[in-house]
Amino acid sequence: MTRGSLINARVYLIRSSIAAVVLIIALYALFEFRHLITGPVIAIEYPLSGALVTEPLIELRGHTKNVAHLKLNDRQIYVDSEGNLREPLLLSAGENIIRLEAKDRFGNSVEQILEVLVRTEENPHPTALKYTNSPL
């Protein structure tokens, strides 16, 4: 091997190492910024929008991701460290609108509106929901 080819191999190795380090840093930055890209997420398990319930006291259940602040009908509520949401909610007989708003630490927000109909013994024929995004 000549001296010139040895120097070229060394330069190639240094450039390749620098390129690998830059690529690793770029991939790590994309990984860390994934929360900024996706924004907050709310997934409600119960009650689903358009649901008919027979008890006015329910437990709102769901899961959140990338949420720094969560409001239920303009009232601050909290989730556990894993993002699980469990919040008791007293509904009135008939049609109820439940509004959830989530914001992440970057200011991105998402809103979810649920419409729930409560049928009680005192009100066996509540007004039906006018709008529903229920799959039923």
C-alpha positions, 0 to 999 in steps of 0.5 A, spaced: 500 500 500 502 506 498 502 512 502 497 516 498 492 510 498 493 510 506 492 517 507 485 516 502 483 510 506 484 514 513 480 520 510 475 516 507 474 513 514 474 519 518 468 522 513 464 516 514 465 516 521 462 524 521 457 522 517 455 516 521 455 521 527 451 526 524 446 521 522 445 518 529 444 525 531 439 527 526 435 520 527 435 522 535 432 529 534 426 526 530 425 521 535 425 526 540 420 531 536 415 525 535 411 528 540 411 535 536 409 532 530 403 528 533 400 532 538 396 530 543 391 524 543 385 523 546 382 516 546 375 515 550 373 508 552 367 509 555 362 512 554 362 513 546 359 518 543 351 517 542 351 512 548 344 511 552 346 510 559 341 508 565 345 511 570 346 519 571 353 518 575 358 515 570 365 514 570 369 517 564 374 512 562 380 513 556 387 514 555 391 520 553 398 521 549 402 527 549 397 531 554 400 536 558 393 540 560 386 536 560 380 540 561 373 536 561 367 541 560 372 547 561 374 544 568 382 542 569 382 534 570 388 529 571 391 523 568 395 518 571 403 517 569 401 512 564 396 517 561 389 513 563 383 517 564 378 516 570 373 521 572 366 521 575 361 525 571 354 526 574 349 527 568 342 530 567 336 526 564 336 527 557 341 529 552 348 531 555 354 534 551 361 532 554 367 536 551 374 534 552 380 539 550 387 537 551 393 541 550 401 538 549 407 542 552 408 545 545 401 548 545 398 544 540 390 542 542 385 537 540 378 537 542 373 531 543 365 532 544 361 526 546 353 526 546 350 522 551 343 520 552 341 519 560 334 515 560 332 514 568 326 511 571 323 518 572 325 520 565 324 513 561 323 517 554 328 522 553 329 526 547 333 523 542 340 525 540 339 530 534 347 529 532 351 523 533 357 520 530 356 513 533 357 507 528 351 504 530 
